[in-house]
Amino acid sequence: MVVCLGSSSHQPWASPIPTLSKCTTAEHVNQLHARIITTGFIKNPSFTTRLVLSFISSPHEPLVEFARYVFFKHHAFCHPHDDPFLWNSVIRSHSNGGDPRRALVLLRLMLENGVCLDAYTFSLAMKACGKVGLIREGMQVCGLLWKMNFGSDVFLQNCLIGLFVRCGCVELARQVFDRMPDRDIVSYNSMIGGYVKYGAVERARELFDGMEERNLITWNSMIGGYVRWEEGLGFAWSLFVKMLEKDLVSWNTMIGGCVKHGRVEDARKLFDEMPEKDMVSWVTMIDGYAKSGDVLAARRLFDEMPRRDVISCNSMMAGYVQNGYCVEALKIFHDMKRAANVFPDDTTLLIVLTAFAQLGHVEDGVVIHHYLMKKGYSLNGKLGVALIDMYSKCGSIENAVSVFENVEQKCVDHWNALIGGLAIHGMGEMAFDFLMEMGRVSVIPDDITFIGVLSACRHAGMLKEGMICFEIMQKVYKLEPKVQHYGCMVDLLSRAGHVEEARKLIEEMPVEPNDVIWKALLSACQIYENFSIGKPIAQQLTQLYSCSPSSYVLLSNIYASLGMWDNVKRVRTEMKERHLKKIPGCSWIELGGTVHQFSVQDRTHPHVTEIYSLLSSL
């Protein structure tokens, strides 16, 4: 590598070093370091200054580390300390990087070595504190700021407001704001943004109304605050209409608010009126249509896009999967693989695994698994969870356990995915054992964990273990049971024939029982012929959930068990009048990579004649 030392300058940072821009790797850095030592350039302050400034803001970590090394070795303690420019550059690399706390270490070194501090130094220190929530250290920086007579600087006071807002101390930010002798539009925008961030939209509006001058950031912040809640959408709309100038953020915020609250048609009107659209505009509308169930409209919009990227493809795929069109989602995935300018990312693979799980395509899931291993993907995050879930739902518990055991850093989601898979297949003992194992390895279960274990105990008829699990949840982990947990317990007690205990648990529930819980108890009443409890529940269900055919069927069965045939006829007639039909049960089986579905009295399968012929011969 050839490095040429250019002409000297009083401001060496003014001219870049062309050859240094070619460095990207640690190997390049080592070659450069050896070269500048042998040529003596390492002793030239002008050159090393240019080197530090060229490398310190690089996206390549080896270059940043080398810049810091050169700075501390040849500048930090070797030159006059009147100008903090280089120090600020190094501090900025930390405050904008992955370890903001190091910025405060450098600030301390500057103070200890008598280096002059300027306003930019303080702003970087406060940014570092805000980034990682160091409120105590931020207060210390604030005190130092006043001690060194920087306290009245509007720029630094705005930085202080930003620090307190990022740390969640909005009232402290407001105190700084109120004490400012002079405020600019940044002061107001920072305070309004803080109020909006933490849901105090009305207080933000008070400041907004008191402003003499507003810019796009001000208007967009207020609109963004109002669209968070449905009642505020009208206020957001009125502000949007009053805006003399709108940018993409303004339009996209309003469209996103309409979509969030189910007003997709209003969102579409705004979308059509936009003078300019970006990728966010298209994706928001596609996502809105998909969530409202209008997949065809989402697809039409997707096809109209002038350009597609991985985010728009992921949005359309997710919409398909959410609405049960998994095959169509996979078609987009295959199109992405063939495209030259769109490459699948982690989110794409998560959606694909979810589609395979719903379709039961375990063989295709294995292909994705091998792809992940070949490309070196980590399974410590969501991809590992999705793999476990896919194998579990496809019936391949052994593979699910294998993936789980090979995950190096398991989080509670990995445990939940496996326990949920065991619950689906009625493996109650294994699910309960995994719950106990979580305690031994100090992984704290959450409410989803206990839903999985209780469901597993319910399917396996493990009443004792279920009761223990329910008690551990409340007494050991201090989790308040939700309606799903009570539903599992009611079903568990009901299946075991403890109908009276199940009814008592429902009465003692602090939350309102849903129809699923009542139906679980009602089914047990029918099985164990406890009609004194079951009959009034069934009558209540038909009144509360008049559109649910299962409630009518259960009531009809209870009347039939009691020989009350006139009542059976009345219930069945009422079902016909309300056009309620019992949804037939169905089963799936995978054969040769194809999933076959069968339901009661189903004759739609292409090989139905051969199937029924074989069944009749058994």
C-alpha positions in Angstrom: 0.0 0.0 0.0 1.4 3.4 -1.0 0.7 6.3 1.3 1.7 9.8 0.2 2.1 12.7 2.7 0.5 15.7 1.1 1.5 19.3 1.7 1.3 20.6 5.2 -1.6 22.7 6.3 -2.7 24.6 9.4 -6.0 22.7 9.2 -5.0 19.1 8.2 -8.6 17.9 8.4 -9.5 20.1 5.5 -8.0 17.7 2.9 -8.9 14.0 2.7 -6.3 11.2 2.2 -7.3 9.3 -1.0 -5.2 6.2 -0.2 -6.6 5.9 3.3 -10.1 5.6 1.9 -9.3 2.2 0.4 -8.7 0.7 3.9 -11.6 -1.4 5.1 -10.3 -4.4 7.0 -8.0 -5.2 10.0 -5.4 -6.6 7.5 -5.4 -3.2 5.6 -4.9 -1.4 8.9 -2.0 -3.6 9.9 -0.3 -3.0 6.5 -0.9 0.8 6.8 0.4 0.8 10.4 3.6 -1.0 9.4 4.1 1.4 6.4 3.7 4.6 8.3 6.1 3.4 11.0 8.8 2.4 8.5 8.4 5.7 6.5 8.3 7.8 9.7 4.9 9.3 8.9 3.7 8.2 12.3 5.7 11.0 13.9 4.2 13.7 11.7 1.3 15.3 13.6 -0.3 16.7 10.4 -0.5 13.2 8.9 -1.7 11.4 12.1 -4.4 14.1 12.6 -5.6 13.5 9.0 -5.5 9.8 9.6 -7.6 10.0 12.8 -10.2 12.3 11.2 -10.4 10.0 8.1 -10.8 6.8 10.1 -12.8 7.9 13.2 -16.1 8.2 11.4 -15.7 5.0 9.3 -18.4 2.4 9.2 -15.6 -0.3 9.5 -14.8 -1.0 13.1 -11.1 -1.9 12.6 -10.5 1.6 11.2 -12.3 3.3 14.1 -10.2 1.3 16.6 -7.0 2.2 14.9 -8.0 5.9 14.8 -8.5 5.8 18.6 -5.2 4.1 19.1 -3.3 6.7 17.0 -5.1 9.5 18.9 -4.2 8.2 22.3 -0.7 7.3 21.3 0.3 10.4 19.4 -2.1 13.2 20.3 -4.2 13.0 23.5 -1.4 13.7 25.9 1.3 15.1 23.6 0.0 18.4 22.2 -1.4 21.7 23.5 -4.9 21.4 24.8 -6.5 24.6 23.7 -8.4 22.9 20.8 -10.8 20.0 21.7 -11.5 19.2 18.0 -9.8 15.8 17.9 -11.1 14.9 21.3 -14.6 15.7 20.2 -14.2 13.5 17.1 -13.2 10.5 19.2 -15.9 11.2 21.8 -18.4 11.3 18.9 -17.3 7.9 17.7 -18.3 6.5 21.1 -21.6 8.5 21.6 -22.8 7.5 18.1 -21.3 3.9 18.4 -22.0 0.8 20.4 -20.5 1.9 23.7 -21.7 5.4 24.6 -20.4 5.1 28.2 -16.8 5.4 26.8 -17.7 9.0 25.8 -18.0 9.9 29.5 -14.6 8.3 30.2 -13.0 10.5 27.6 -14.8 13.6 29.1 -13.3 12.7 32.4 -9.8 12.4 30.8 -10.2 15.8 29.2 -11.0 17.3 32.6 -8.1 15.5 34.3 -5.6 16.6 31.7 -6.8 20.2 31.4 -8.2 19.9 27.9 -10.5 22.8 26.9 -14.2 21.8 26.7 -16.6 23.5 24.3 -20.3 23.3 23.6 -20.0 20.4 21.2 -18.1 18.4 23.9 -21.1 18.8 26.3 -23.6 18.0 23.6 -21.9 14.7 22.8 -21.7 13.8 26.5 -25.4 14.5 27.0 -26.2 12.5 23.8 -24.2 9.5 25.2 -26.1 9.7 28.5 -29.5 9.9 26.8 -28.7 7.0 24.5 -28.2 4.5 27.4 -30.4 6.2 30.0 -27.6 7.5 32.3 -29.7 10.1 34.2 -27.4 10.4 37.1 -24.3 11.0 34.9 -26.5 13.4 32.8 -27.2 15.4 35.9 -23.5 15.6 36.7 -22.8 16.8 33.1 -25.6 19.4 33.6 -23.9 20.6 36.8 -20.5 20.8 35.1 -22.2 22.7 32.3 -23.4 25.5 34.6 -20.1 25.5 36.6 -18.2 26.3 33.4 -20.6 29.0 32.3 -22.2 27.2 29.5 -25.6 27.0 31.2 -27.3 29.8 29.3 -26.3 28.4 25.9 -29.6 27.7 24.0 -28.1 24.8 22.0 -26.9 23.1 25.2 -30.2 23.6 27.0 -31.9 22.0 24.1 -29.5 19.1 24.4 -30.4 18.9 28.1 -34.1 18.8 27.3 -33.4 16.0 24.8 -31.4 14.1 27.4 -34.2 14.2 30.0 -36.8 13.3 27.5 -34.8 10.2 26.3 -34.4 9.2 29.9 -38.1 9.4 30.5 -37.9 12.5 32.9 -40.3 14.7 31.0 -41.0 16.9 34.0 -37.3 17.7 34.5 -37.1 18.5 30.8 -40.1 20.9 31.3 -38.2 22.6 34.2 -35.3 23.3 32.0 -37.6 24.6 29.3 -39.5 26.9 31.7 -36.2 28.4 33.1 -34.7 29.1 29.6 -34.4 32.9 29.2 -34.4 32.4 25.4 -36.1 29.6 23.5 -36.0 28.7 19.8 -38.1 26.4 17.7 -35.9 23.4 18.6 -36.7 24.0 22.3 -40.4 23.8 21.6 -40.1 20.8 19.2 -38.0 18.9 21.8 -40.6 19.5 24.5 -43.6 18.7 22.3 -41.8 15.6 21.1 -41.2 14.5 24.7 -44.9 15.0 25.7 -46.0 13.1 22.6 -43.6 10.2 23.2 -45.0 9.6 26.7 -48.7 10.1 25.8 -49.2 13.7 27.2 -50.7 15.0 24.0 -52.8 17.7 25.7 -49.8 19.2 27.3 -48.0 19.1 23.9 -51.0 20.9 22.4 -50.7 23.7 25.0 -47.2 24.4 23.9 -48.1 24.0 20.2 -50.9 26.6 20.6 -48.5 29.0 22.3 -45.9 28.9 19.6 -45.4 32.0 17.4 -43.5 30.0 14.7 -43.9 26.4 13.7 -42.2 24.2 11.2 -42.9 20.8 9.7 -41.4 19.0 12.7 -43.8 20.7 15.0 -46.9 19.9 13.0 -45.8 16.3 12.3 -45.1 15.7 16.0 -48.6 16.8 17.0 -50.3 14.8 14.3 -48.2 11.8 15.3 -49.3 12.2 18.9 -53.0 12.4 18.1 -53.2 9.4 15.7 -52.0 7.1 18.5 -55.5 7.0 20.0 -58.7 6.7 18.1 -60.4 9.7 19.6 -57.5 11.8 18.6 -57.8 11.0 14.9 -60.2 13.8 14.3 -57.9 16.3 15.9 -55.0 15.0 13.8 -57.1 15.4 10.7 -58.0 19.0 11.5 -54.3 19.9 12.0 -53.4 18.1 8.8 -55.9 20.1 6.8 -54.6 23.4 8.3 -51.0 22.7 7.3 -49.8 25.1 4.6 -46.9 22.7 3.7 -46.8 19.0 4.0 -44.0 16.5 3.5 -43.9 12.7 3.2 -43.9 12.3 7.0 -47.1 14.3 7.3 -48.9 12.2 4.7 -47.6 8.9 5.9 -48.4 9.7 9.6 -52.0 10.4 8.7 -52.3 7.3 6.5 -50.7 5.2 9.3 -53.2 6.6 11.8 -56.2 5.8 9.6 -54.9 2.3 9.0 -54.2 1.7 12.7 -57.8 2.5 13.6 -59.4 0.5 10.8 -60.3 3.4 8.5 -58.7 2.0 5.5 -60.9 3.8 3.0 -59.9 7.2 4.5 -56.3 6.1 4.3 -56.7 5.2 0.6 -58.2 8.6 -0.2 -55.1 10.3 1.4 -52.9 7.8 -0.5 -54.5 8.7 -3.8 -54.1 12.4 -3.1 -50.4 12.3 -2.2 -48.3 14.4 -4.6 -45.4 12.0 -4.0 -45.3 8.5 -2.5 -42.4 6.6 -1.0 -41.9 3.0 0.1 -43.5 3.7 3.5 -46.7 4.9 1.8 -47.1 1.8 -0.3 -46.2 -0.6 2.5 -48.6 1.1 5.0 -51.5 0.7 2.6 -50.7 -2.9 1.8 -50.4 -3.7 5.5 -53.7 -1.9 6.2 -55.6 -3.8 3.5 -54.2 -7.1 4.7 -55.1 -6.5 8.3 -58.6 -5.6 7.3 -58.9 -8.9 5.5 -59.0 -7.4 2.0 -56.0 -9.4 0.6 -57.1 -8.8 -3.1 -56.9 -5.0 -2.6 -53.5 -5.4 -1.0 -52.3 -7.5 -3.9 -53.6 -5.0 -6.5 -51.6 -2.3 -4.7 -48.6 -4.5 -4.5 -48.7 -5.1 -8.2 -49.0 -1.4 -8.9 -45.8 -0.5 -7.1 -43.3 1.2 -9.4 -40.5 -0.5 -7.4 -40.4 -3.2 -4.8 -37.9 -3.9 -2.0 -37.7 -6.6 0.6 -39.9 -4.7 3.0 -42.8 -4.4 0.6 -42.5 -8.1 -0.3 -42.4 -9.0 3.4 -45.5 -7.0 4.0 -47.4 -8.7 1.3 -46.2 -12.1 2.4 -47.2 -11.4 6.0 -50.6 -10.3 4.8 -51.1 -13.5 3.0 -50.1 -15.6 5.9 -52.2 -13.7 8.4 -55.3 -14.4 6.2 -54.5 -18.0 5.6 -53.1 -17.7 2.0 -49.8 -19.4 2.8 -49.3 -20.8 -0.7 -49.5 -17.3 -2.2 -47.0 -16.0 0.3 -44.5 -18.7 -0.7 -45.0 -17.8 -4.4 -43.7 -14.3 -3.6 -40.8 -15.8 -1.7 -39.8 -17.9 -4.8 -40.2 -14.7 -6.9 -37.8 -12.9 -4.6 -35.2 -15.7 -4.9 -35.3 -15.3 -8.7 -35.2 -11.5 -8.7 -31.8 -9.9 -9.1 -32.5 -6.8 -6.9 -34.5 -8.1 -4.0 -32.9 -10.4 -1.4 -34.7 -12.2 1.4 -33.8 -11.1 4.9 -34.4 -12.4 8.4 -38.0 -11.2 8.4 -38.6 -13.0 5.1 -37.4 -16.3 6.5 -39.5 -15.9 9.6 -42.6 -15.4 7.5 -41.7 -18.4 5.3 -41.2 -20.7 8.3 -44.6 -19.5 9.7 -46.2 -20.4 6.3 -44.6 -23.9 6.3 -45.9 -24.4 9.9 -49.4 -23.5 8.9 -49.3 -25.7 5.8 -47.5 -28.6 7.5 -44.7 -28.6 4.9 -42.0 -30.0 7.2 -39.8 -31.1 4.3 -39.6 -27.5 2.9 -39.0 -26.3 6.5 -36.0 -28.6 6.6 -34.6 -27.0 3.5 -34.8 -23.6 5.1 -33.2 -25.0 8.2 -30.2 -26.3 6.2 -30.0 -22.9 4.4 -29.8 -21.1 7.8 -27.1 -23.4 9.0 -25.1 -23.1 5.7 -25.3 -19.3 5.8 -24.3 -19.1 9.5 -27.5 -17.6 10.8 -27.8 -17.4 14.6 -30.7 -19.3 16.1 -30.4 -17.3 19.4 -33.2 -14.9 18.2 -36.5 -15.1 16.4 -35.3 -17.5 13.7 -34.6 -20.2 16.3 -38.0 -19.7 17.8 -39.7 -19.9 14.4 -37.8 -23.1 13.6 -38.9 -24.8 16.8 -42.4 -23.7 16.3 -42.4 -24.9 12.7 -41.2 -28.4 13.6 -43.6 -28.6 16.5 -46.7 -27.7 14.4 -45.6 -30.1 11.7 -45.5 -32.9 14.2 -41.7 -33.3 14.2 -41.1 -33.0 17.9 -37.7 -34.7 17.8 -36.4 -32.0 15.4 -37.9 -29.3 17.5 -36.1 -30.6 20.6 -32.9 -30.9 18.6 -33.0 -27.3 17.4 -33.8 -26.2 21.0 -30.9 -28.1 22.5 -28.5 -26.6 19.9 -29.5 -23.0 20.6 -26.6 -21.5 22.6 -28.4 -18.6 24.2 -32.0 -19.5 24.9 -34.5 -16.9 25.8 -37.9 -17.5 27.2 -39.4 -17.4 23.7 -37.4 -20.6 22.8 -38.8 -22.4 25.8 -42.3 -21.2 25.1 -42.1 -22.4 21.5 -41.0 -25.9 22.6 -43.5 -26.1 25.5 -46.3 -25.0 23.1 -45.3 -27.7 20.7 -45.4 -30.3 23.4 -48.8 -29.1 24.5 -50.2 -29.5 20.9 -49.1 -33.1 20.9 -50.3 -33.9 24.5 -46.8 -34.4 25.9 -47.8 -33.1 29.3 -45.0 -34.7 31.3 -42.3 -33.3 29.1 -43.8 -29.9 29.1 -44.0 -29.9 32.9 -40.4 -31.1 33.1 -39.2 -28.3 30.9 -41.0 -25.8 33.2 -39.1 -27.2 36.1 -35.9 -27.1 34.1 -36.4 -23.4 33.4 -36.3 -22.8 37.2 -33.1 -24.7 37.5 -31.3 -22.7 34.7 -32.7 -19.4 36.0 -34.9 -18.6 33.0 -38.0 -16.7 34.3 -41.2 -18.0 32.6 -43.9 -15.6 31.5 -47.6 -15.9 31.2 -47.3 -17.6 27.7 -45.1 -20.3 29.3 -47.8 -21.2 31.8 -50.5 -21.2 29.1 -48.4 -23.8 27.3 -47.8 -26.0 30.3 -51.4 -25.8 31.5 -52.6 -26.6 28.0 -50.2 -29.6 27.9 -51.5 -30.8 31.3 -55.1 -30.3 30.1 -54.5 -32.5 27.0 -52.7 -35.2 29.0 -55.2 -35.2 31.9 -52.5 -34.3 34.4 -54.7 -32.6 37.0 -52.2 -32.7 39.9 -49.4 -31.2 37.8 -51.8 -28.6 36.4 -52.8 -27.5 39.9 -49.1 -27.3 40.9 -48.3 -25.2 37.8 -51.2 -22.8 38.5 -50.0 -22.3 42.1 -46.3 -21.9 41.0 -47.4 -19.2 38.6 -49.0 -17.1 41.3 -46.9 -17.8 44.4 -43.4 -18.2 43.0 -43.4 -16.0 39.9 -46.1 -13.5 41.1 -48.0 -13.6 37.8 -51.7 -12.8 37.7 -53.6 -15.4 35.8 -55.4 -14.2 32.7 -58.6 -15.5 31.2 -56.6 -18.1 29.1 -55.0 -19.6 32.3 -58.4 -19.8 34.0 -59.8 -21.4 30.8 -57.1 -24.1 30.9 -57.8 -24.8 34.6 -61.6 -24.9 34.1 -61.1 -27.4 31.2 -58.6 -29.4 33.2 -61.0 -29.7 36.2 -64.0 -30.4 33.9 -62.3 -33.2 32.0 -61.3 -34.8 35.3 -65.0 -34.8 36.3 -64.6 -32.0 39.0 -67.6 -30.1 37.6 -68.5 -28.4 40.9 -64.9 -27.2 41.5 -64.7 -25.9 37.9 -67.9 -23.9 38.4 -66.6 -22.6 41.7 -63.3 -21.5 40.0 -65.4 -19.6 37.4 -67.3 -17.8 40.1 -64.1 -16.7 41.9 -62.4 -15.5 38.7 -61.4 -11.8 39.0 -61.9 -11.5 35.2 -65.0 -12.0 33.1 -65.2 -15.6 31.8 -65.6 -15.9 28.0 -67.7 -18.3 26.1 -64.8 -20.8 25.7 -64.7 -21.2 29.5 -68.4 -21.7 29.8 -68.4 -24.2 26.9 -65.7 -26.2 28.6 -67.8 -26.5 31.7 -70.9 -27.2 29.7 -69.2 -30.1 27.8 -68.2 -31.6 31.1 -71.8 -31.3 32.4 -73.0 -33.2 29.4 -70.3 -35.9 29.7 -70.8 -36.4 33.4 -74.6 -35.8 33.2 -74.6 -32.9 35.6 -77.6 -31.2 34.0 -78.5 -29.1 37.0 -75.4 -27.0 36.3 -75.3 -27.4 32.6 -78.8 -26.5 31.6 -78.9 -22.9 32.9 -75.4 -22.3 31.5 -76.4 -23.5 28.0 -79.5 -21.3 28.1 -77.4 -18.3 29.1 -74.9 -19.0 26.3 -77.5 -19.1 23.6 -78.6 -15.6 24.8 -75.1 -14.2 25.2 -73.6 -15.7 22.1 -76.5 -16.1 19.7 -74.2 -16.4 16.7 -72.2 -19.4 18.1 -73.7 -22.7 16.8 -71.7 -24.8 19.3 -73.7 -23.3 22.2 -77.0 -24.4 20.5 -75.6 -27.9 19.8 -74.5 -28.3 23.4 -77.9 -27.2 24.7 -79.6 -29.5 22.2 -77.5 -32.4 23.4 -78.3 -31.7 27.1 -82.1 -31.7 26.3 -81.6 -34.9 24.3 -79.9 -36.5 27.3 -82.8 -35.5 29.5 -85.3 -36.9 26.9 -86.8 -33.4 26.4 -87.3 -33.9 22.6 -89.6 -30.9 22.2 -86.9 -28.7 23.5 -84.4 -30.4 21.2 -86.6 -29.6 18.2 -87.1 -26.0 19.3 -83.3 -25.4 19.6 -82.6 -27.0 16.2 -85.4 -24.9 14.6 -84.0 -21.8 16.1 -80.6 -22.7 14.7 -82.1 -23.0 11.2 -83.9 -19.7 11.6 -80.7 -18.0 12.5 -78.8 -19.8 9.7 -76.4 -21.3 12.1 -74.6 -24.5 11.1 -72.3 -26.6 13.0 -68.7 -26.4 11.6 -67.6 -30.0 10.9 -64.3 -31.2 12.3 -61.5 -31.9 9.9 -58.2 -33.7 9.9 -54.9 -33.2 7.9 -52.3 -35.7 6.9 -49.1 -35.1 4.9 -48.2 -37.7 2.3 -45.4 -37.3 -0.2 -45.0 -33.6 0.6 -48.7 -32.9 0.0 -51.1 -32.1 2.8 -54.6 -33.8 2.5 -57.6 -32.4 4.4 -60.6 -34.5 5.3 -63.9 -33.6 7.1 -67.1 -35.4 8.0 -69.0 -36.6 5.0 -66.4 -35.0 2.7 -66.4 -36.2 -0.9 -64.3 -33.5 -2.5 -61.0 -35.4 -2.5 -59.9 -36.5 -6.0 -59.4 -40.1 -4.8 -62.6 -40.2 -2.7 -63.9 -43.4 -4.4 -60.7 -45.4 -3.7 -60.6 -44.0 -0.1 -64.2 -45.0 0.7 -63.7 -48.4 -1.0 -60.7 -49.1 1.2 -62.5 -48.0 4.3 -65.5 -50.3 3.6 -63.2 -53.3 3.2 -61.7 -52.9 6.6 
